[in-house]
Amino acid sequence: MYAYGLVPSRRFGRSLGVSPIPEKTCSYSCVYCQLGRTKNLTPVRQSFFDQNAIFSDIEKVARANKGNIDYITFVGDGEPTLSIDLGSLIRRCRQSFSYRTAVITNGSLFWQKEVREDLMDADVVNITMATSDAQTFHRMHRPHPRIDFEQVQQGILDFAAVFRGEIWVEIMLVDTVNTDDERMNALKARIDAVHPARRYVMVPTRPPAEPWVHIPSPEIIMKALSLFGGTDITQPEEGAFGLDGFSSASEAIIEICHRHPLRLSQARSIEGRFSQNTLDDLLSSGKLRVVEYQDHKYVVPSEFVFGIGVAWNDLRKGMARVNVR
Ligand code: SF4
């Protein structure tokens, strides 16, 4: 399923999500990523799937939710600009629907002219800008070795200089990684140079890829909101997920979990909407696990739970605030 939703989004309202790339394919492997560690770390663009199949999936979800969509959002289970079909898909959406289009991107490939051109027809391009220097960039995003920090920054500036739509910037704060005064002030200068229409301050509200990732204190969040002049989206999202196209509760829960870790209560509510009790089976079979994070219980695919043994060692040493069951 390449298109899904509708997904409740604080930024994009009722969002029809589109993923034109395979699961967890990204140019970064961010320590805070809610999808776990990147499986396919690559800076190489390609056509991953049949473009017509992706578009017909978009049409199907759009038909089922006619009139209720705020945005068609290209987000991917990783970095959507890795798909060379992205520009064409955005143009086809614009020609076929009256909905606004958005792309959520890490901006890492904007130094390539073709990537900038592919995004020109989007209404909104939402870019991650979380670090102001190469060292912090590498610690936070763990990019592919061929991705260069200054080249990424220049690519974003080049795009901002010509893009006619709105640029929104997403500022992810990870405690002690990018939250000291010096780094935040330097980041503000980089963001100001892009002149974004909106700035969103975020924290890792869902279980992160690495258990040592922490949400900053409320004082630091307040300081960041004041410094960046941003909108606060540091609280977990509310709202019901669209279930059109899913034939069973287990299919819906597994599919949504792979893109958007669900709170246990949200997964139970999906079960209820199908009048099926399958969540306990999914948990006992090991396909899904319950993770406690920031006083909430989440249901996540087992392979997202810190990927490999390092995290378990951290847990044993008592370094993590995340509990895994
Ligand atoms: S947070 Fe986004 S950019 Fe970072 S690894 Fe996850 S999908 Fe990639």
Residues whose N, C-alpha, C, O or C-beta is under 5 A from the ligand:
A	BS01	SF4	C26 Y28 S29 C30 C33 D77 G78 E79 N106
